[in-house]
Amino acid sequence: MRGLKTAWRVGWRVALCAFLLAWIFQSIFLSEGQASASSRGLDWNQLGRLEQWRIAWTVGPRLLWDTLRLVQPLALAGSLLCVLLTILLGVARWRLVLGVQGLPLPWGRAAGITFVAQFFNAFLLGSTGGDVIKALYAARETHHKKTEAVVTVFVDRLLGLWAMLLFAALMMIPNAALLSRHQELGAPALLIL
């Protein structure tokens, strides 16, 4: 019985992730297929749904692969490292907030929850879908401080916002000449400050 319950818990998550990835690839391939059909003189809107999908899944993967081959490996590695460091700093910040509430969460578990939240932030509409998932997982981690666990996610988001505003304000100092040359940047700069 326990094995069946574990299989269900893992199975629905894998199925959801597979569905979301298929949806993403379908969207990419449909866009590539439409561009390809237009370049061949076909009217995309006059094609049937099955014909659109056939073109999309025939042309799309090849065009996506051609685009991916244009990426420079060193630039990709550098950008992935920057993203990973940013996520790990977010995990550290969230663990500090959890610690203040007396909710110790191991690094591995906090990182796992954060990566799941990042997935949902990246692929769901809006930018807070991952926070809802993160709050749900945080609440599941405790039996006696569920409200505090959920609030830590929102406090963490606020701390991240303040850190971003502080970083933007500090970056205005070396870019003061640019800000003074372009008057349209004055109002956003003042809003940030």
SETI-795423 format. One line per 10 residues: number of its first residue (from 1); for each residue x, y, z of N, C-alpha, C. Coordinates in nm, 4 decimals. Example, Ala and Ser with C-alpha at 12.3 -4.5 7.8 and 13.67 -1.06 7.14 Angstrom:
2
1) 1.3190,-0.5690,0.7800,1.2300,-0.4500,0.7800,1.3200,-0.3300,0.7800; 1.2850,-0.2250,0.7080,1.3670,-0.1060,0.7140,1.2900,0.0030,0.7870
END
This chain:
193
1) 0.0824,-0.1196,0.0000,0.0000,0.0000,0.0000,0.0864,0.1254,0.0000; 0.1948,0.1229,0.0795,0.2806,0.2403,0.0877,0.3514,0.2655,-0.0455; 0.3923,0.1564,-0.1136,0.4565,0.1694,-0.2435,0.3628,0.2302,-0.3463; 0.2353,0.1957,-0.3388,0.1363,0.2500,-0.4308,0.1165,0.3997,-0.4054; 0.1156,0.4373,-0.2779,0.0987,0.5787,-0.2423,0.2182,0.6602,-0.2899; 0.3376,0.6073,-0.2724,0.4579,0.6753,-0.3202,0.4578,0.6868,-0.4721; 0.4189,0.5784,-0.5389,0.4123,0.5808,-0.6853,0.3121,0.6848,-0.7327; 0.1997,0.6986,-0.6647,0.1000,0.7993,-0.7015,0.1554,0.9402,-0.6834; 0.2219,0.9649,-0.5685,0.2761,1.0983,-0.5414,0.3798,1.1378,-0.6447; 0.4659,1.0459,-0.6807,0.5684,1.0753,-0.7810,0.5059,1.0792,-0.9207
11) 0.4147,0.9871,-0.9473,0.3557,0.9742,-1.0796,0.2796,1.0967,-1.1247; 0.1964,1.1562,-1.0373,0.1186,1.2717,-1.0805,0.2097,1.3915,-1.1019; 0.3176,1.4014,-1.0257,0.4114,1.5122,-1.0456,0.4854,1.4986,-1.1780; 0.5300,1.3785,-1.2079,0.5986,1.3541,-1.3345,0.5024,1.3790,-1.4515; 0.3788,1.3333,-1.4360,0.2792,1.3537,-1.5425,0.2511,1.5025,-1.5630; 0.2407,1.5784,-1.4561,0.2176,1.7228,-1.4672,0.3352,1.7908,-1.5358; 0.4566,1.7563,-1.4961,0.5757,1.8145,-1.5587,0.5825,1.7776,-1.7069; 0.5521,1.6521,-1.7394,0.5531,1.6089,-1.8798,0.4483,1.6856,-1.9605; 0.3307,1.7047,-1.9013,0.2262,1.7811,-1.9698,0.2705,1.9248,-1.9953; 0.3282,1.9895,-1.8937,0.3729,2.1282,-1.9095,0.4843,2.1396,-2.0137
21) 0.5783,2.0453,-2.0124,0.6850,2.0474,-2.1123,0.6298,2.0239,-2.2525; 0.5347,1.9323,-2.2666,0.4733,1.9079,-2.3976,0.3998,2.0324,-2.4467; 0.3339,2.1013,-2.3565,0.2629,2.2251,-2.3910,0.3615,2.3320,-2.4380; 0.4748,2.3437,-2.3678,0.5767,2.4416,-2.4056,0.6339,2.4092,-2.5432; 0.6711,2.2819,-2.5643,0.7255,2.2437,-2.6947,0.6210,2.2605,-2.8042; 0.4966,2.2291,-2.7754,0.3902,2.2478,-2.8743,0.3801,2.3940,-2.9144; 0.3871,2.4846,-2.8174,0.3796,2.6281,-2.8476,0.4984,2.6724,-2.9330; 0.6173,2.6271,-2.8962,0.7372,2.6628,-2.9729,0.7275,2.6079,-3.1141; 0.6897,2.4810,-3.1262,0.6851,2.4174,-3.2573,0.5751,2.4773,-3.3447; 0.4610,2.5142,-3.2865,0.3559,2.5784,-3.3653,0.4035,2.7128,-3.4203
31) 0.4748,2.7877,-3.3385,0.5286,2.9157,-3.3852,0.6278,2.8954,-3.4988; 0.7171,2.7992,-3.4830,0.8149,2.7691,-3.5885,0.7451,2.7163,-3.7139; 0.6437,2.6321,-3.6955,0.5699,2.5783,-3.8095,0.4956,2.6865,-3.8853; 0.4379,2.7810,-3.8125,0.3671,2.8915,-3.8769,0.4633,2.9764,-3.9583; 0.5812,3.0057,-3.9027,0.6806,3.0837,-3.9770,0.7271,3.0081,-4.1009; 0.7459,2.8783,-4.0876,0.7897,2.7970,-4.2014,0.6824,2.7907,-4.3098; 0.5579,2.7733,-4.2683,0.4479,2.7673,-4.3651,0.4328,2.9007,-4.4378; 0.4452,3.0098,-4.3655,0.4348,3.1421,-4.4275,0.5462,3.1643,-4.5283; 0.6666,3.1177,-4.4953,0.7790,3.1357,-4.5883,0.7613,3.0519,-4.7148; 0.6811,2.9453,-4.7070,0.6535,2.8620,-4.8246,0.5274,2.9064,-4.8975
41) 0.4660,3.0159,-4.8536,0.3477,3.0687,-4.9207,0.2174,3.0051,-4.8779; 0.2173,2.9287,-4.7705,0.0946,2.8662,-4.7209,0.0243,2.9605,-4.6240; -0.1078,2.9622,-4.6282,-0.1865,3.0410,-4.5339,-0.2144,2.9531,-4.4112; -0.1479,2.9835,-4.3024,-0.1541,2.9029,-4.1802,-0.2973,2.8868,-4.1306; -0.3762,2.9941,-4.1386,-0.5130,2.9904,-4.0865,-0.6064,2.9053,-4.1731; -0.5699,2.8793,-4.2960,-0.6523,2.7968,-4.3837,-0.6231,2.6471,-4.3667; -0.5120,2.6171,-4.2993,-0.4762,2.4761,-4.2771,-0.5581,2.4193,-4.1620; -0.5879,2.2913,-4.1697,-0.6580,2.2254,-4.0602,-0.5661,2.2079,-3.9395; -0.6258,2.1825,-3.8244,-0.5485,2.1683,-3.7003,-0.4459,2.0551,-3.7107; -0.4858,1.9403,-3.7676,-0.3928,1.8279,-3.7799,-0.2770,1.8612,-3.8742
51) -0.3063,1.9333,-3.9817,-0.2002,1.9724,-4.0749,-0.1049,2.0723,-4.0084; -0.1590,2.1645,-3.9296,-0.0740,2.2587,-3.8550,0.0177,2.1821,-3.7605; -0.0371,2.0847,-3.6882,0.0433,2.0075,-3.5936,0.1477,1.9238,-3.6669; 0.1101,1.8669,-3.7827,0.2070,1.7877,-3.8585,0.3241,1.8741,-3.9032; 0.2936,1.9930,-3.9548,0.4011,2.0844,-3.9966,0.4835,2.1261,-3.8751; 0.4147,2.1602,-3.7664,0.4840,2.2065,-3.6458,0.5812,2.1015,-3.5936; 0.5356,1.9760,-3.5832,0.6198,1.8719,-3.5258,0.7203,1.8148,-3.6266; 0.7050,1.8503,-3.7540,0.8037,1.8118,-3.8540,0.9157,1.9150,-3.8616; 0.8777,2.0409,-3.8655,0.9737,2.1496,-3.8843,1.0276,2.2007,-3.7507; 0.9402,2.2079,-3.6494,0.9752,2.2690,-3.5217,1.0983,2.2136,-3.4530
61) 1.1080,2.0811,-3.4336,1.2256,2.0280,-3.3637,1.3577,2.0596,-3.4358; 1.3561,2.0524,-3.5684,1.4787,2.0811,-3.6439,1.5180,2.2282,-3.6290; 1.4205,2.3182,-3.6391,1.4506,2.4611,-3.6260,1.4938,2.4958,-3.4833; 1.4316,2.4323,-3.3841,1.4731,2.4552,-3.2449,1.6164,2.4077,-3.2252; 1.6506,2.2913,-3.2821,1.7865,2.2403,-3.2707,1.8852,2.3338,-3.3409; 1.8482,2.3865,-3.4568,1.9348,2.4818,-3.5275,1.9590,2.6062,-3.4427; 1.8563,2.6534,-3.3752,1.8697,2.7705,-3.2875,1.9594,2.7381,-3.1685; 1.9398,2.6213,-3.1088,2.0219,2.5829,-2.9931,2.1697,2.5675,-3.0306; 2.1965,2.5254,-3.1531,2.3352,2.5104,-3.1969,2.4058,2.6451,-3.2105; 2.3302,2.7541,-3.2217,2.3898,2.8871,-3.2327,2.4422,2.9388,-3.0985
71) 2.3970,2.8784,-2.9899,2.4366,2.9229,-2.8557,2.5819,2.8853,-2.8314; 2.6586,2.9828,-2.7834,2.7991,2.9574,-2.7510,2.8059,2.8850,-2.6163; 2.8760,2.7718,-2.6104,2.8787,2.6917,-2.4871,2.9304,2.7685,-2.3656; 3.0320,2.8509,-2.3835,3.0867,2.9255,-2.2698,2.9860,3.0281,-2.2177; 2.9170,3.0957,-2.3085,2.8150,3.1926,-2.2672,2.6996,3.1221,-2.1968; 2.6597,3.0060,-2.2480,2.5529,2.9292,-2.1844,2.5942,2.8847,-2.0447; 2.7165,2.8339,-2.0314,2.7652,2.7893,-1.9003,2.7706,2.9065,-1.8024; 2.8165,3.0214,-1.8489,2.8228,3.1399,-1.7629,2.6851,3.1845,-1.7170; 2.5893,3.1837,-1.8086,2.4547,3.2269,-1.7709,2.3900,3.1263,-1.6763; 2.4110,2.9966,-1.7001,2.3564,2.8957,-1.6095,2.4180,2.9070,-1.4698
81) 2.5468,2.9373,-1.4642,2.6130,2.9563,-1.3350,2.5548,3.0766,-1.2612; 2.5323,3.1860,-1.3325,2.4729,3.3050,-1.2693,2.3331,3.2750,-1.2163; 2.2527,3.2038,-1.2946,2.1174,3.1689,-1.2503,2.1241,3.0767,-1.1286; 2.2132,2.9781,-1.1327,2.2264,2.8861,-1.0201,2.2684,2.9599,-0.8929; 2.3644,3.0508,-0.9046,2.4075,3.1278,-0.7875,2.2936,3.2138,-0.7327; 2.2154,3.2732,-0.8217,2.1023,3.3544,-0.7785,2.0005,3.2693,-0.7033; 1.9731,3.1507,-0.7551,1.8772,3.0611,-0.6889,1.9315,3.0162,-0.5536; 2.0597,2.9828,-0.5467,2.1185,2.9394,-0.4193,2.1193,3.0523,-0.3162; 2.1421,3.1754,-0.3613,2.1321,3.2891,-0.2688,1.9882,3.3043,-0.2189; 1.8920,3.2797,-0.3068,1.7515,3.2829,-0.2658,1.7201,3.1752,-0.1638
91) 1.7781,3.0567,-0.1817,1.7590,2.9481,-0.0847,1.8166,2.9892,0.0506; 1.9362,3.0465,0.0490,1.9992,3.0906,0.1744,1.9144,3.1972,0.2436; 1.8624,3.2924,0.1655,1.7785,3.3988,0.2219,1.6521,3.3395,0.2829; 1.5874,3.2465,0.2110,1.4644,3.1853,0.2619,1.4912,3.1048,0.3877; 1.6052,3.0354,0.3920,1.6391,2.9578,0.5116,1.6610,3.0497,0.6320; 1.7160,3.1690,0.6075,1.7307,3.2665,0.7174,1.5937,3.3086,0.7703; 1.5005,3.3363,0.6790,1.3656,3.3755,0.7206,1.2977,3.2604,0.7947; 1.3146,3.1386,0.7446,1.2582,3.0224,0.8142,1.3193,3.0065,0.9528; 1.4499,3.0298,0.9639,1.5174,3.0179,1.0925,1.4652,3.1170,1.1948; 1.4333,3.2382,1.1500,1.3777,3.3389,1.2406,1.2448,3.2912,1.2983
101) 1.1689,3.2170,1.2178,1.0399,3.1647,1.2641,1.0540,3.0330,1.3410; 1.1772,2.9862,1.3585,1.1989,2.8606,1.4298,1.1625,2.7393,1.3465; 1.1787,2.7506,1.2151,1.1465,2.6410,1.1245,1.2719,2.5992,1.0484; 1.3546,2.5165,1.1104,1.4765,2.4749,1.0404,1.4421,2.3826,0.9228; 1.4977,2.4145,0.8075,1.4742,2.3332,0.6883,1.6104,2.3023,0.6277; 1.6417,2.1759,0.6082,1.7739,2.1420,0.5531,1.7946,2.2037,0.4144; 1.9218,2.2273,0.3821,1.9577,2.2870,0.2539,1.8961,2.2111,0.1372; 1.9085,2.0807,0.1390,1.8591,2.0003,0.0276,1.7098,2.0154,0.0067; 1.6347,2.0119,0.1153,1.4889,2.0245,0.1045,1.4505,2.1656,0.0605; 1.5159,2.2675,0.1167,1.4868,2.4061,0.0773,1.5210,2.4290,-0.0695
111) 1.6325,2.3724,-0.1142,1.6711,2.3871,-0.2552,1.5720,2.3142,-0.3451; 1.5281,2.1957,-0.3053,1.4305,2.1212,-0.3849,1.3001,2.1965,-0.4004; 1.2503,2.2512,-0.2904,1.1263,2.3291,-0.2956,1.1455,2.4527,-0.3834; 1.2609,2.5171,-0.3712,1.2876,2.6374,-0.4511,1.2947,2.6051,-0.5996; 1.3556,2.4934,-0.6357,1.3625,2.4568,-0.7777,1.2236,2.4243,-0.8338; 1.1392,2.3602,-0.7550,1.0016,2.3349,-0.7992,0.9296,2.4690,-0.8196; 0.9483,2.5612,-0.7262,0.8861,2.6938,-0.7378,0.9391,2.7679,-0.8605; 1.0692,2.7570,-0.8875,1.1263,2.8213,-1.0058,1.0658,2.7651,-1.1333; 1.0436,2.6356,-1.1355,0.9812,2.5726,-1.2520,0.8444,2.6348,-1.2768; 0.7628,2.6444,-1.1717,0.6289,2.6990,-1.1894,0.6331,2.8481,-1.2209
121) 0.7282,2.9223,-1.1644,0.7417,3.0639,-1.1993,0.7762,3.0806,-1.3460; 0.8562,2.9904,-1.3988,0.9013,3.0033,-1.5373,0.7927,2.9669,-1.6372; 0.7061,2.8729,-1.6041,0.6169,2.8195,-1.7049,0.4693,2.8466,-1.6818; 0.4321,2.9015,-1.5687,0.2923,2.9365,-1.5484,0.2740,3.0852,-1.5757; 0.1522,3.1229,-1.6064,0.1235,3.2642,-1.6282,0.1397,3.3402,-1.4974; 0.1935,3.4589,-1.5054,0.2183,3.5375,-1.3861,0.3514,3.5006,-1.3239; 0.3916,3.5757,-1.2250,0.5221,3.5507,-1.1638,0.5109,3.5019,-1.0204; 0.3914,3.4708,-0.9755,0.3762,3.4281,-0.8362,0.3267,3.2849,-0.8230; 0.3082,3.2144,-0.9329,0.2618,3.0758,-0.9254,0.3553,2.9884,-0.8462; 0.4852,3.0103,-0.8632,0.5839,2.9346,-0.7884,0.5804,2.9652,-0.6399
131) 0.5451,3.0889,-0.6054,0.5356,3.1244,-0.4637,0.4212,3.0509,-0.3962; 0.3130,3.0318,-0.4670,0.2003,2.9568,-0.4106,0.2422,2.8120,-0.3851; 0.3120,2.7537,-0.4818,0.3606,2.6163,-0.4665,0.4609,2.6090,-0.3512; 0.5497,2.7068,-0.3447,0.6505,2.7105,-0.2383,0.5833,2.7228,-0.1015; 0.4797,2.8062,-0.0923,0.4068,2.8214,0.0339,0.3368,2.6909,0.0720; 0.2818,2.6216,-0.0278,0.2162,2.4937,-0.0018,0.3160,2.3921,0.0530; 0.4310,2.3815,-0.0118,0.5332,2.2884,0.0363,0.5863,2.3297,0.1738; 0.6030,2.4597,0.1959,0.6520,2.5063,0.3258,0.5531,2.4690,0.4361; 0.4244,2.4839,0.4080,0.3225,2.4495,0.5080,0.3228,2.2996,0.5371; 0.3541,2.2186,0.4362,0.3581,2.0735,0.4566,0.4776,2.0305,0.5419
141) 0.5781,2.1143,0.5509,0.7000,2.0786,0.6243,0.6834,2.0891,0.7755; 0.5775,2.1513,0.8205,0.5581,2.1670,0.9643,0.4151,2.1287,1.0023; 0.3999,2.0889,1.1267,0.2670,2.0525,1.1746,0.2124,2.1565,1.2716; 0.2988,2.2406,1.3242,0.2555,2.3323,1.4282,0.2667,2.4789,1.3883; 0.3363,2.5119,1.2803,0.3528,2.6521,1.2407,0.3262,2.6700,1.0910; 0.2110,2.6250,1.0471,0.1790,2.6314,0.9048,0.1679,2.7763,0.8566; 0.1024,2.8615,0.9334,0.0867,3.0011,0.8940,0.2216,3.0694,0.8835; 0.3084,3.0461,0.9822,0.4412,3.1064,0.9796,0.5213,3.0583,0.8591; 0.5073,2.9310,0.8260,0.5798,2.8759,0.7114,0.5339,2.9414,0.5814; 0.4044,2.9627,0.5668,0.3521,3.0275,0.4460,0.3972,3.1725,0.4401
151) 0.3935,3.2413,0.5530,0.4326,3.3828,0.5559,0.5803,3.4002,0.5202; 0.6640,3.3013,0.5520,0.8064,3.3141,0.5192,0.8286,3.3282,0.3694; 0.7434,3.2662,0.2889,0.7572,3.2761,0.1430,0.7331,3.4193,0.0980; 0.6329,3.4835,0.1541,0.6016,3.6204,0.1153,0.7016,3.7199,0.1718; 0.7507,3.6941,0.2923,0.8559,3.7789,0.3484,0.9831,3.7657,0.2651; 1.0131,3.6435,0.2230,1.1289,3.6209,0.1376,1.1142,3.6972,0.0064; 0.9959,3.6983,-0.0515,0.9716,3.7718,-0.1761,0.9922,3.9216,-0.1534; 0.9441,3.9729,-0.0398,0.9639,4.1150,-0.0093,1.1115,4.1484,0.0091; 1.1846,4.0618,0.0784,1.3282,4.0845,0.0954,1.3997,4.0841,-0.0399; 1.3589,3.9940,-0.1289,1.4168,3.9909,-0.2626,1.3879,4.1190,-0.3395
161) 1.2667,4.1710,-0.3252,1.2307,4.2969,-0.3910,1.3154,4.4119,-0.3382; 1.3307,4.4191,-0.2059,1.4121,4.5256,-0.1476,1.5585,4.5122,-0.1891; 1.6092,4.3902,-0.1958,1.7471,4.3700,-0.2403,1.7645,4.4145,-0.3851; 1.6669,4.3861,-0.4691,1.6748,4.4284,-0.6084,1.6711,4.5812,-0.6195; 1.5845,4.6458,-0.5414,1.5782,4.7922,-0.5438,1.7078,4.8538,-0.4917; 1.7667,4.7938,-0.3876,1.8947,4.8421,-0.3355,2.0035,4.8277,-0.4409; 2.0073,4.7146,-0.5081,2.1058,4.6915,-0.6137,2.0884,4.7931,-0.7266; 1.9630,4.8174,-0.7656,1.9373,4.9159,-0.8717,1.9808,5.0549,-0.8285; 1.9549,5.0906,-0.7033,1.9960,5.2229,-0.6538,2.1481,5.2352,-0.6503; 2.2166,5.1294,-0.6083,2.3633,5.1333,-0.6057,2.4217,5.1416,-0.7465
171) 2.3567,5.0791,-0.8434,2.4062,5.0827,-0.9812,2.3834,5.2183,-1.0471; 2.3012,5.3033,-0.9839,2.2818,5.4387,-1.0372,2.4048,5.5254,-1.0149; 2.4813,5.4936,-0.9124,2.5994,5.5750,-0.8808,2.7007,5.5719,-0.9949; 2.7463,5.4550,-1.0420,2.8415,5.4576,-1.1530,2.7788,5.4982,-1.2870; 2.6464,5.4999,-1.2935,2.5780,5.5382,-1.4172,2.5135,5.6753,-1.4074; 2.5631,5.7597,-1.3182,2.5050,5.8936,-1.2993,2.5125,5.9761,-1.4271; 2.6216,5.9647,-1.5012,2.6352,6.0417,-1.6256,2.5273,5.9998,-1.7260; 2.5018,5.8730,-1.7374,2.3975,5.8234,-1.8279,2.2614,5.8757,-1.7853; 2.2339,5.8725,-1.6556,2.1055,5.9205,-1.6054,2.0879,6.0695,-1.6303; 2.1962,6.1459,-1.6202,2.1846,6.2902,-1.6432,2.1695,6.3240,-1.7916
181) 2.2246,6.2415,-1.8811,2.2126,6.2664,-2.0254,2.0736,6.2339,-2.0785; 2.0049,6.1400,-2.0175,1.8739,6.0962,-2.0666,1.7667,6.1343,-1.9647; 1.6936,6.2381,-1.9950,1.5931,6.2907,-1.9023,1.4809,6.1900,-1.8736; 1.4497,6.1036,-1.9731,1.3403,6.0084,-1.9522,1.3738,5.9041,-1.8457; 1.5008,5.8908,-1.8085,1.5392,5.7960,-1.7040,1.5262,5.8559,-1.5638; 1.5032,5.9857,-1.5560,1.4953,6.0523,-1.4266,1.3801,6.0052,-1.3401; 1.2602,5.9976,-1.3990,1.1428,5.9573,-1.3212,1.1538,5.8138,-1.2694; 1.1948,5.7157,-1.3527,1.2112,5.5803,-1.2969,1.3194,5.5746,-1.1890; 1.4273,5.6509,-1.2081,1.5344,5.6513,-1.1082,1.4830,5.7065,-0.9749; 1.4064,5.8125,-0.9800,1.3497,5.8678,-0.8575,1.2516,5.7716,-0.7915
191) 1.1739,5.7031,-0.8730,1.0801,5.6035,-0.8179,1.1542,5.4925,-0.7462; 1.2641,5.4460,-0.8044,1.3450,5.3405,-0.7409,1.4046,5.3915,-0.6113; 1.4567,5.5136,-0.6132,1.5167,5.5692,-0.4917,1.4113,5.5929,-0.3847
END
